[in-house]
Amino acid sequence: MSVDGLAISPAARDALQTWLEQQRALKGAAENTLTAYRGDVVEFLAFITQYNGESQGLRALSDISIRDMRAWMAQTRNTSVGPRSLARKLSAVKAFYRWLAEREGFEPTAVLSTRAPKFTKKLPRPLAVDAARDLIDCVELQGRDPWVAARDVAVLTLLWGCGLRISEALGLSGADAPLPDTLRIVGKGGKERVVPVLPAAREAVAAYLRACPHPLEAKGPLFRGVRGGALSPGAIQKVMASARMQLGLPASATPHAMRHSFATHLLDAGGDLRAIQELLGHASLSTTQAYTAVDTQRLMDVYNRAHPKA
């Protein structure tokens, strides 16, 4: 049996599908996450089938050895997969095996004991406040039409002023206009959060809507492309790339950097890390710490100032 041209046994295919459905139903995994899980596990199962020269039914999968795991990792590295991507693939395989071992009653020691390759985590690089303002001003000046300029300013103001992901901003519909004081955003994994909307963001969106030549439809996209369709992330990325070149900003000045900047600037103004975590929609506080470039010394300084026994 094959999945996308990769040979795996019917039993393995069915087990994988069941696991993915449970990830969706019980853990609320996003479709992009499920697609990545599926691809990573299918690649692993197909390699094991080819490596051992026989169909890998569930019993055969329970006999995976450390040698098998090392061979898979070596082969994956040889296909120019970097350490970060390999670690992600291994994480998906381990998650699948934890579930499979519990269901089938075997010990997945060889898989779970396999160590992920070490890699250096790239910390996000937020923009300085002045740089963020200059970027928005530059975007406004370089717009091909006044309404396009107003649109681009509105999108970037939402990213910086509300901490939205670009997909969340572009996912707003006509029914969300005029923007209220708070927005209910459904983010990654279906996680819902309430985000305050600053007056500057509401005014920017209102200015865009007044200038937009395309009719506003409740079920249609709030932000339109030049031809009237939904605005694509690529269009905003292109606009920011042009602006950062004019301003001499680094390549890290992307739309997502505006979300990083939202978190960092809130923290610098005295915002609470837990509150910022909620505003960003992060499940883990450690993720928020990375977004805000918080280091150990910064946390210790806060502790020493705030603790009653300090």
ROPATI-679982 format. One line per 8 residues: number of its first residue (from 1); their letters; for each residue x, y, z of N, C-alpha, C, CB. Coordinates in steps of 0.02 Angstrom, whole numbers, plus 50000, padded with zeros to 5 digits. Glycine has a CB too. Layout:
N
NUM = a = X/Y/Z/X/Y/Z/X/Y/Z/X/Y/Z  ...
END
This chain:
310
1 = msvdglai = 50042/49940/50000/50000/50000/50000/50044/50062/50000/49952/50000/50062  50024/50115/49965/50065/50175/49963/50024/50236/49983/50094/50186/49893  50059/50283/50013/50029/50348/50030/50073/50400/49996/50025/50359/50108  50042/50436/49947/50080/50486/49909/50142/50455/49877/50100/50544/49954  50136/50393/49854/50191/50360/49819/50240/50326/49865/50226/50409/49778  50232/50332/49930/50278/50299/49977/50245/50237/50005/50299/50348/50035  50280/50180/50001/50250/50116/50020/50250/50106/50095/50288/50059/49986  50191/50096/50123/50184/50075/50193/50127/50024/50195/50170/50136/50241
9 = spaardal = 50125/49984/50246/50074/49931/50251/50005/49960/50265/50093/49881/50305  49951/49925/50246/49883/49948/50261/49873/49959/50336/49832/49899/50235  49901/49914/50377/49892/49921/50450/49925/49984/50476/49921/49859/50487  49985/49999/50451/50020/50060/50471/49983/50122/50447/50092/50060/50445  49958/50118/50386/49920/50175/50359/49858/50189/50401/49899/50161/50286  49821/50136/50418/49760/50144/50458/49776/50170/50528/49722/50078/50463  49830/50145/50558/49849/50168/50624/49868/50242/50623/49909/50126/50651  49904/50262/50572/49924/50332/50565/49863/50377/50558/49972/50342/50505
17 = qtwleqqr = 49815/50356/50516/49755/50395/50506/49715/50402/50571/49712/50364/50451  49710/50348/50608/49674/50350/50672/49707/50398/50721/49670/50279/50703  49774/50395/50723/49811/50440/50768/49800/50513/50749/49886/50423/50766  49803/50528/50684/49793/50596/50661/49723/50621/50678/49805/50601/50585  49673/50578/50670/49605/50598/50687/49598/50612/50761/49555/50543/50665  49633/50574/50802/49631/50587/50874/49667/50651/50892/49662/50528/50913  49720/50666/50857/49755/50729/50868/49710/50788/50852/49819/50733/50826  49670/50780/50800/49623/50833/50781/49566/50839/50831/49596/50820/50711
25 = alkgaaen = 49537/50783/50849/49478/50783/50892/49492/50798/50965/49443/50718/50887  49545/50768/50992/49558/50773/51064/49605/50830/51082/49586/50709/51090  49651/50847/51037/49701/50898/51053/49692/50962/51012/49770/50871/51044  49644/50961/50966/49631/51021/50927/49688/51041/50882/49616/51077/50972  49726/50992/50857/49783/51007/50814/49760/51041/50750/49822/50942/50798  49796/51092/50730/49780/51128/50669/49794/51085/50607/49820/51194/50665  49761/51101/50552/49769/51062/50491/49841/51063/50466/49722/51087/50437  49874/51121/50472/49944/51125/50451/49988/51079/50492/49970/51197/50455
33 = tltayrgd = 49973/51075/50557/50011/51031/50602/50000/50958/50583/49991/51043/50675  49937/50941/50569/49921/50872/50550/49954/50853/50485/49845/50863/50545  49955/50899/50438/49988/50886/50374/50063/50873/50383/49978/50945/50325  50094/50913/50427/50166/50902/50441/50177/50836/50476/50193/50960/50485  50135/50819/50526/50140/50755/50560/50135/50697/50510/50085/50748/50614  50085/50702/50468/50072/50648/50420/50133/50638/50375/50010/50664/50379  50159/50693/50347/50216/50687/50302/50278/50658/50336/50233/50755/50273  50290/50681/50397/50350/50658/50433/50345/50584/50451/50359/50699/50497
41 = vveflafi = 50287/50562/50475/50280/50492/50495/50279/50446/50434/50216/50482/50537  50246/50468/50380/50245/50427/50319/50316/50418/50292/50200/50460/50265  50356/50471/50293/50425/50466/50270/50464/50415/50311/50460/50535/50272  50453/50417/50377/50488/50370/50421/50466/50298/50407/50474/50387/50495  50401/50287/50402/50376/50219/50391/50398/50192/50323/50299/50218/50395  50399/50236/50273/50421/50214/50207/50496/50196/50208/50408/50270/50154  50535/50235/50244/50607/50219/50249/50617/50152/50283/50645/50274/50288  50581/50139/50338/50589/50076/50374/50570/50017/50329/50545/50077/50439
49 = tqyngesq = 50517/50026/50290/50497/49973/50244/50552/49958/50194/50432/49993/50206  50580/50011/50165/50634/50002/50116/50697/49975/50149/50649/50068/50080  50713/50000/50207/50775/49981/50242/50774/49907/50261/50784/50024/50305  50717/49883/50284/50711/49813/50306/50689/49767/50250/50663/49807/50363  50669/49796/50194/50653/49755/50136/50589/49716/50141/50708/49709/50123  50544/49738/50185/50480/49702/50190/50427/49749/50218/50487/49639/50235  50364/49731/50205/50308/49771/50229/50309/49775/50305/50242/49743/50204  50303/49836/50331/50307/49846/50403/50237/49848/50434/50345/49910/50419
57 = glralsdi = 50211/49789/50451/50148/49787/50487/50159/49810/50559/50119/49715/50487  50105/49811/50598/50111/49837/50666/50160/49797/50709/50044/49839/50699  50163/49731/50698/50209/49691/50737/50281/49709/50720/50197/49616/50725  50295/49718/50656/50362/49736/50635/50381/49804/50663/50368/49735/50559  50333/49850/50664/50347/49917/50690/50363/49916/50764/50287/49963/50677  50337/49867/50800/50352/49862/50871/50423/49838/50885/50301/49816/50906  50456/49812/50832/50523/49785/50840/50577/49833/50815/50530/49720/50804  50559/49897/50806/50608/49946/50782/50667/49949/50831/50576/50016/50775
65 = sirdmraw = 50727/49949/50803/50788/49949/50845/50823/50016/50843/50836/49894/50821  50871/50025/50887/50912/50085/50887/50950/50091/50821/50961/50085/50947  50971/50033/50795/51006/50032/50729/50960/50061/50675/51028/49960/50711  50896/50041/50676/50848/50067/50627/50842/50144/50633/50779/50034/50636  50838/50167/50694/50830/50239/50706/50891/50278/50682/50817/50253/50780  50950/50251/50696/51011/50285/50674/51016/50287/50598/51072/50250/50703  50995/50232/50566/50998/50230/50493/50949/50281/50463/50980/50159/50468  50890/50286/50493/50841/50336/50468/50867/50407/50476/50774/50328/50505
73 = maqtrnts = 50895/50422/50534/50920/50490/50545/50978/50506/50499/50941/50498/50618  51022/50457/50487/51079/50468/50442/51055/50480/50371/51127/50408/50444  51006/50440/50350/50980/50448/50282/50945/50515/50274/50932/50391/50265  50908/50537/50326/50873/50600/50323/50922/50658/50320/50827/50608/50384  50976/50654/50359/51027/50707/50357/51058/50711/50287/51082/50693/50409  51066/50654/50254/51097/50653/50188/51054/50685/50134/51113/50583/50168  50991/50698/50150/50946/50731/50101/50944/50807/50114/50875/50702/50106  50996/50833/50147/51003/50905/50159/50950/50932/50208/50998/50942/50094
81 = vgprslar = 50922/50889/50250/50877/50911/50302/50918/50937/50361/50829/50853/50326  50904/50997/50383/50942/51028/50437/50925/50999/50505/50931/51102/50437  50966/51014/50555/50954/50987/50623/50886/51006/50651/51008/51012/50670  50864/51067/50639/50799/51089/50665/50742/51048/50635/50788/51164/50651  50744/51039/50569/50691/51001/50535/50693/50927/50555/50698/51007/50459  50753/50900/50563/50759/50830/50584/50731/50821/50655/50833/50807/50581  50744/50869/50698/50717/50866/50766/50640/50867/50765/50743/50924/50809  50613/50906/50720/50540/50909/50713/50512/50842/50689/50519/50965/50665
89 = klsavkaf = 50545/50812/50640/50523/50748/50614/50527/50694/50668/50566/50727/50553  50581/50694/50706/50589/50645/50760/50534/50655/50812/50659/50651/50792  50517/50716/50827/50464/50730/50876/50398/50701/50853/50457/50806/50887  50383/50708/50788/50320/50681/50761/50320/50604/50766/50310/50703/50688  50376/50573/50748/50381/50500/50751/50373/50476/50823/50450/50476/50723  50404/50510/50870/50398/50490/50941/50326/50497/50965/50445/50534/50984  50293/50550/50946/50224/50560/50967/50179/50504/50941/50197/50628/50943  50189/50486/50877/50151/50431/50848/50166/50366/50883/50167/50424/50773
97 = yrwlaere = 50230/50353/50899/50249/50290/50931/50224/50285/51003/50325/50283/50929  50221/50341/51039/50194/50339/51107/50122/50313/51104/50197/50409/51140  50084/50342/51057/50014/50322/51051/50009/50249/51027/49978/50368/51002  50048/50230/50977/50044/50163/50948/50064/50111/51000/50090/50157/50886  50116/50125/51039/50140/50077/51089/50088/50066/51143/50205/50102/51121  50054/50119/51163/50002/50113/51214/49944/50072/51187/49978/50182/51238  49927/50084/51124/49870/50048/51094/49886/49974/51082/49849/50080/51029  49948/49960/51059/49966/49892/51040/50001/49854/51095/50010/49894/50979
105 = gfeptavl = 50020/49888/51149/50050/49854/51206/50122/49833/51196/50010/49796/51223  50164/49876/51168/50235/49860/51164/50276/49917/51193/50256/49846/51090  50340/49905/51202/50384/49955/51233/50423/49992/51178/50433/49921/51283  50412/50057/51169/50445/50094/51114/50511/50125/51133/50399/50148/51088  50551/50089/51172/50613/50117/51199/50660/50143/51145/50648/50066/51241  50670/50103/51092/50719/50123/51041/50700/50189/51009/50723/50068/50986  50636/50199/50997/50613/50262/50965/50618/50320/51015/50541/50254/50939  50591/50311/51074/50587/50365/51122/50655/50385/51151/50540/50347/51178
113 = strapkft = 50703/50339/51150/50769/50355/51177/50815/50389/51126/50802/50292/51203  50792/50392/51064/50832/50424/51012/50837/50499/51025/50802/50411/50942  50898/50524/51026/50909/50594/51041/50904/50637/50978/50977/50604/51074  50872/50694/50987/50867/50742/50932/50934/50776/50922/50810/50794/50945  50950/50795/50860/51013/50831/50848/51010/50899/50881/51026/50839/50772  51068/50923/50904/51070/50988/50935/51069/51043/50882/51133/50995/50979  51036/51097/50899/51035/51154/50854/51026/51217/50895/50978/51148/50800  51049/51273/50868/51043/51336/50902/50977/51369/50885/51101/51383/50884
121 = kklprpla = 50937/51382/50936/50873/51414/50924/50883/51487/50904/50828/51409/50987  50849/51506/50851/50853/51575/50829/50803/51618/50868/50839/51580/50752  50830/51665/50905/50785/51709/50942/50754/51760/50894/50823/51745/50999  50691/51776/50904/50659/51827/50862/50693/51895/50872/50584/51832/50878  50690/51936/50821/50723/52001/50825/50671/52056/50816/50778/52007/50770  50645/52081/50872/50595/52134/50867/50627/52199/50844/50562/52145/50935  50585/52243/50818/50608/52309/50795/50605/52358/50853/50565/52334/50736  50648/52407/50851/50643/52462/50898/50578/52500/50884/50705/52510/50894
129 = vdaardli = 50553/52537/50934/50490/52574/50925/50496/52622/50866/50472/52613/50989  50550/52660/50862/50558/52708/50808/50561/52673/50740/50621/52750/50818  50593/52615/50738/50599/52578/50675/50530/52553/50652/50647/52519/50682  50490/52530/50699/50423/52507/50682/50380/52564/50655/50388/52476/50743  50386/52622/50687/50348/52681/50662/50372/52701/50593/50355/52740/50711  50439/52704/50585/50466/52723/50520/50445/52675/50465/50543/52726/50523  50441/52611/50481/50422/52561/50432/50350/52573/50409/50429/52490/50461  50305/52585/50456/50236/52598/50437/50230/52662/50396/50192/52602/50500
137 = dcvelqgr = 50268/52714/50416/50266/52776/50377/50291/52765/50307/50309/52830/50412  50344/52725/50300/50373/52712/50234/50324/52673/50190/50438/52673/50241  50291/52624/50220/50242/52584/50184/50186/52629/50157/50213/52528/50228  50166/52677/50198/50112/52723/50177/50133/52764/50117/50092/52769/50235  50196/52785/50115/50220/52828/50061/50232/52790/49996/50284/52862/50082  50245/52725/50000/50264/52688/49939/50204/52653/49906/50317/52637/49956  50145/52661/49934/50086/52628/49906/50071/52651/49835/50026/52641/49949  50055/52605/49790/50042/52621/49720/49978/52662/49712/50037/52557/49679
145 = dpwvaard = 49929/52651/49754/49867/52690/49755/49853/52709/49827/49807/52649/49724  49819/52765/49838/49805/52786/49907/49769/52732/49948/49764/52848/49907  49722/52696/49917/49686/52646/49956/49730/52585/49972/49624/52623/49917  49776/52569/49927/49823/52514/49940/49870/52533/49997/49864/52496/49877  49893/52596/49997/49936/52619/50051/49899/52616/50118/49960/52691/50037  49836/52638/50117/49796/52636/50179/49785/52564/50203/49728/52670/50168  49776/52519/50156/49768/52448/50173/49830/52420/50205/49751/52408/50110  49888/52433/50176/49950/52406/50202/49965/52434/50272/50008/52421/50154
153 = vavltllw = 49951/52498/50281/49961/52529/50347/49914/52496/50398/49947/52605/50344  49852/52483/50378/49804/52452/50424/49827/52382/50445/49735/52449/50391  49851/52343/50398/49873/52275/50414/49932/52277/50463/49893/52237/50350  49982/52318/50447/50042/52320/50490/50026/52350/50559/50097/52361/50456  49979/52396/50561/49959/52424/50626/49925/52371/50669/49912/52484/50615  49888/52326/50638/49857/52271/50675/49910/52223/50701/49806/52234/50631  49960/52209/50661/50013/52163/50682/50051/52192/50742/50062/52148/50625  50067/52255/50737/50107/52287/50790/50063/52307/50850/50142/52349/50763
161 = gcglrise = 50004/52333/50836/49961/52358/50890/49922/52306/50927/49915/52409/50863  49909/52248/50895/49869/52195/50926/49906/52129/50933/49806/52184/50885  49966/52125/50904/50004/52063/50910/49976/52006/50870/50009/52042/50981  49940/52022/50815/49910/51969/50775/49963/51937/50730/49852/51996/50732  49953/51873/50716/49990/51840/50662/49963/51868/50597/49984/51761/50665  50003/51866/50544/49979/51893/50480/49919/51854/50455/50035/51892/50428  49918/51788/50467/49861/51747/50446/49798/51767/50484/49876/51673/50457  49805/51788/50547/49748/51809/50587/49721/51876/50563/49766/51813/50661
169 = alglsgad = 49766/51922/50546/49744/51987/50521/49709/51980/50454/49804/52035/50515  49738/51940/50409/49709/51931/50343/49648/51886/50345/49761/51903/50295  49637/51852/50401/49579/51809/50408/49517/51847/50432/49593/51754/50456  49525/51912/50448/49467/51952/50468/49419/51960/50409/49490/52021/50496  49356/51964/50424/49306/51970/50371/49269/52037/50377/49256/51912/50375  49227/52050/50328/49188/52111/50329/49143/52117/50390/49146/52116/50268  49124/52059/50418/49082/52059/50477/49118/52087/50538/49059/51988/50493  49185/52091/50536/49224/52118/50592/49228/52194/50590/49293/52089/50592
177 = aplpdtlr = 49202/52225/50537/49205/52298/50531/49138/52330/50550/49225/52317/50458  49141/52390/50579/49202/52423/50604/49231/52386/50663/49186/52496/50624  49297/52389/50671/49329/52351/50724/49303/52372/50792/49405/52359/50720  49286/52324/50835/49263/52340/50903/49323/52354/50949/49221/52281/50931  49308/52365/51012/49362/52377/51061/49404/52314/51073/49332/52401/51127  49373/52256/51063/49410/52193/51070/49391/52146/51012/49394/52159/51138  49439/52106/50992/49428/52056/50940/49435/51986/50970/49479/52066/50882  49392/51941/50949/49398/51871/50969/49433/51835/50913/49327/51839/50985
185 = ivgkggke = 49495/51813/50927/49538/51783/50876/49545/51709/50888/49607/51817/50875  49538/51670/50835/49551/51598/50839/49619/51586/50807/49495/51556/50803  49668/51566/50848/49736/51558/50824/49755/51487/50810/49783/51587/50873  49819/51471/50818/49845/51404/50805/49811/51353/50849/49921/51402/50814  49796/51295/50819/49766/51241/50857/49696/51256/50881/49809/51224/50915  49664/51307/50850/49596/51325/50870/49593/51361/50937/49554/51263/50874  49651/51383/50963/49652/51418/51027/49622/51488/51019/49725/51422/51055  49574/51503/51060/49538/51567/51055/49563/51616/51108/49462/51557/51063
193 = rvvpvlpa = 49568/51679/51088/49589/51731/51135/49554/51796/51119/49666/51740/51134  49550/51840/51168/49521/51906/51159/49577/51957/51159/49468/51922/51215  49579/51999/51107/49633/52047/51098/49604/52118/51097/49672/52033/51032  49629/52162/51141/49608/52232/51138/49631/52265/51073/49635/52271/51199  49590/52309/51046/49607/52343/50984/49619/52417/51000/49550/52336/50930  49679/52440/50989/49696/52510/51004/49658/52557/50957/49772/52521/50997  49644/52618/50980/49611/52667/50937/49649/52678/50871/49605/52733/50973  49716/52677/50874/49756/52687/50813/49742/52632/50762/49830/52689/50830
201 = areavaay = 49732/52570/50785/49718/52514/50740/49647/52521/50711/49725/52447/50776  49600/52541/50753/49531/52549/50728/49529/52606/50676/49482/52565/50786  49565/52660/50690/49566/52716/50643/49600/52698/50577/49601/52777/50675  49654/52658/50582/49689/52638/50521/49644/52594/50477/49753/52600/50538  49608/52548/50508/49563/52504/50470/49505/52545/50441/49536/52447/50514  49479/52592/50480/49424/52634/50456/49446/52676/50396/49398/52680/50513  49507/52702/50399/49533/52742/50343/49540/52699/50280/49601/52774/50361  49563/52638/50289/49568/52592/50232/49500/52577/50203/49602/52526/50254
209 = lracphpl = 49450/52564/50245/49383/52548/50220/49352/52606/50183/49338/52526/50277  49365/52667/50206/49338/52726/50171/49368/52733/50101/49351/52790/50212  49431/52713/50094/49466/52721/50030/49458/52661/49983/49538/52734/50042  49443/52602/50011/49441/52540/49971/49386/52543/49918/49430/52480/50017  49403/52531/49855/49353/52534/49801/49308/52472/49797/49387/52543/49735  49325/52420/49833/49287/52358/49830/49234/52357/49885/49334/52297/49836  49175/52332/49870/49121/52332/49920/49137/52286/49979/49054/52309/49887  49117/52308/50038/49128/52269/50098/49072/52218/50106/49132/52314/50161
217 = eakgplfr = 49089/52154/50110/49040/52101/50117/49052/52064/50182/49043/52052/50056  48998/52051/50218/49004/52020/50284/49043/51955/50283/48936/52008/50314  49033/51914/50231/49066/51850/50226/49130/51852/50185/49019/51799/50197  49146/51910/50159/49206/51918/50118/49264/51941/50160/49194/51966/50061  49324/51941/50131/49384/51962/50169/49382/52037/50184/49448/51945/50129  49407/52055/50242/49411/52126/50260/49463/52160/50217/49428/52135/50334  49520/52127/50208/49575/52156/50169/49576/52126/50099/49642/52145/50205  49573/52171/50049/49568/52150/49979/49633/52162/49942/49511/52186/49945
225 = gvrggals = 49645/52118/49893/49699/52129/49846/49677/52180/49794/49720/52063/49813  49723/52198/49750/49709/52250/49700/49649/52232/49657/49770/52263/49657  49642/52167/49641/49587/52146/49598/49524/52129/49636/49609/52086/49558  49525/52136/49700/49464/52125/49739/49462/52060/49778/49406/52128/49695  49509/52015/49764/49510/51952/49801/49541/51961/49869/49548/51899/49762  49547/51907/49906/49578/51910/49973/49651/51930/49967/49571/51843/50010  49673/51975/50010/49743/51996/50011/49787/51937/50033/49753/52057/50058  49842/51926/49998/49886/51870/50015/49942/51892/50062/49917/51840/49951
233 = pgaiqkvm = 49967/51847/50104/50024/51864/50147/50084/51887/50106/50044/51804/50190  50093/51857/50048/50151/51875/50006/50152/51948/49987/50151/51833/49945  50092/51978/49977/50089/52048/49958/50115/52093/50015/50017/52068/49941  50097/52076/50077/50121/52115/50134/50195/52103/50145/50081/52097/50197  50218/52042/50135/50289/52027/50142/50330/52067/50091/50302/51952/50134  50304/52072/50031/50338/52110/49978/50342/52184/49994/50303/52099/49911  50287/52211/50021/50285/52281/50040/50336/52296/50095/50213/52300/50064  50339/52251/50144/50387/52262/50198/50459/52254/50175/50373/52213/50256
241 = asarmqlg = 50471/52208/50129/50538/52199/50102/50562/52263/50068/50540/52139/50053  50518/52294/50030/50536/52356/49996/50550/52412/50046/50481/52377/49948  50507/52417/50098/50515/52470/50148/50578/52461/50188/50455/52471/50195  50594/52400/50208/50654/52390/50249/50718/52404/50209/50657/52318/50277  50715/52392/50143/50773/52408/50101/50783/52484/50099/50764/52380/50030  50728/52521/50093/50733/52594/50092/50759/52622/50157/50665/52624/50075  50741/52589/50212/50760/52613/50279/50826/52583/50304/50705/52597/50328  50853/52535/50266/50915/52503/50287/50907/52457/50346/50965/52555/50304
249 = lpasatph = 50847/52428/50353/50834/52381/50408/50855/52310/50388/50759/52382/50427  50869/52267/50436/50892/52198/50419/50836/52156/50390/50919/52164/50482  50856/52099/50362/50807/52053/50331/50758/52025/50382/50843/51995/50296  50776/52029/50446/50731/52004/50499/50671/52049/50510/50769/51997/50564  50669/52107/50477/50612/52153/50483/50556/52129/50437/50633/52226/50466  50521/52079/50459/50467/52047/50421/50400/52063/50454/50477/51971/50417  50343/52046/50422/50279/52056/50455/50276/52023/50524/50223/52030/50412  50306/51963/50530/50303/51929/50595/50345/51965/50647/50328/51856/50587
257 = amrhsfat = 50395/52004/50625/50435/52043/50673/50392/52096/50706/50494/52075/50637  50339/52118/50673/50294/52167/50704/50258/52136/50764/50243/52194/50653  50242/52072/50760/50211/52036/50816/50262/52028/50872/50185/51966/50793  50324/52013/50855/50377/52010/50905/50383/52078/50940/50445/51990/50872  50380/52130/50900/50388/52198/50928/50332/52216/50975/50393/52249/50871  50271/52195/50958/50213/52205/51002/50228/52179/51072/50150/52171/50973  50254/52118/51075/50267/52087/51140/50323/52122/51177/50283/52013/51131  50377/52136/51141/50435/52167/51172/50420/52236/51197/50493/52169/51123
265 = hlldaggd = 50384/52275/51157/50369/52344/51177/50320/52346/51236/50340/52384/51118  50274/52298/51239/50230/52293/51298/50270/52278/51361/50175/52240/51287  50317/52231/51355/50357/52212/51412/50400/52271/51435/50402/52151/51395  50430/52307/51387/50471/52364/51404/50432/52418/51440/50504/52392/51341  50367/52422/51424/50324/52473/51456/50297/52449/51523/50266/52490/51410  50319/52390/51545/50297/52365/51610/50243/52314/51608/50275/52422/51652  50228/52287/51548/50176/52237/51541/50194/52172/51576/50162/52223/51468  50143/52136/51599/50153/52073/51634/50163/52017/51583/50092/52057/51679
273 = lraiqell = 50213/51975/51595/50230/51923/51547/50173/51874/51536/50292/51885/51570  50136/51857/51590/50080/51812/51584/50024/51843/51541/50052/51793/51653  50012/51907/51552/49961/51941/51512/49980/51943/51439/49949/52012/51539  50044/51956/51426/50068/51957/51357/50061/51889/51325/50140/51981/51353  50073/51836/51364/50064/51768/51340/49993/51757/51317/50082/51717/51396  49944/51782/51355/49874/51774/51337/49858/51814/51274/49829/51797/51394  49885/51875/51268/49872/51916/51210/49899/51886/51146/49900/51986/51220  49957/51852/51153/49987/51820/51094/49956/51753/51077/50061/51811/51105
281 = ghaslstt = 49922/51723/51127/49892/51658/51115/49941/51601/51120/49859/51656/51049  49993/51609/51161/50043/51556/51169/50021/51507/51223/50111/51586/51188  50031/51443/51208/50016/51392/51258/50070/51389/51311/50008/51323/51225  50131/51406/51293/50188/51401/51338/50218/51470/51352/50242/51355/51309  50233/51483/51415/50263/51546/51433/50334/51552/51404/50266/51554/51509  50367/51495/51395/50435/51496/51368/50435/51524/51297/50467/51426/51369  50381/51511/51259/50376/51538/51192/50372/51614/51194/50315/51509/51155  50333/51640/51241/50326/51712/51249/50393/51743/51268/50273/51729/51301
289 = qaytavdt = 50430/51709/51311/50495/51735/51331/50541/51741/51271/50527/51689/51384  50537/51693/51225/50578/51697/51165/50557/51755/51122/50574/51631/51125  50491/51765/51114/50465/51820/51074/50488/51887/51101/50389/51818/51070  50490/51893/51165/50506/51957/51195/50580/51964/51210/50467/51967/51259  50620/51915/51189/50693/51918/51198/50711/51926/51271/50723/51975/51157  50672/51894/51316/50686/51898/51387/50745/51853/51403/50624/51878/51429  50794/51878/51440/50850/51836/51461/50846/51826/51536/50917/51867/51440  50889/51783/51561/50887/51766/51632/50899/51828/51675/50939/51713/51648
297 = qrlmdvyn = 50946/51870/51654/50961/51929/51694/50901/51975/51700/51020/51966/51665  50865/51982/51644/50805/52025/51645/50753/51998/51695/50774/52030/51574  50743/51934/51693/50694/51904/51740/50717/51912/51812/50684/51830/51723  50782/51905/51824/50808/51913/51892/50801/51985/51916/50881/51891/51895  50811/52032/51871/50802/52103/51890/50730/52116/51911/50821/52148/51831  50682/52088/51873/50612/52096/51891/50598/52065/51959/50566/52065/51837  50626/52005/51969/50616/51969/52032/50643/52009/52090/50651/51900/52029  50704/52035/52083/50735/52072/52137/50699/52137/52154/50806/52086/52119
305 = rahpka = 50667/52167/52104/50630/52228/52117/50561/52214/52148/50621/52268/52053  50531/52159/52129/50461/52147/52147/50451/52103/52208/50425/52117/52089  50498/52059/52223/50487/52011/52277/50488/52048/52345/50540/51956/52276  50439/52035/52387/50434/52072/52451/50494/52061/52497/50371/52051/52487  50531/52006/52487/50589/51993/52529/50654/52016/52497/50594/51920/52545  50649/52045/52439/50710/52067/52404/50744/52123/52441/50693/52089/52331
END
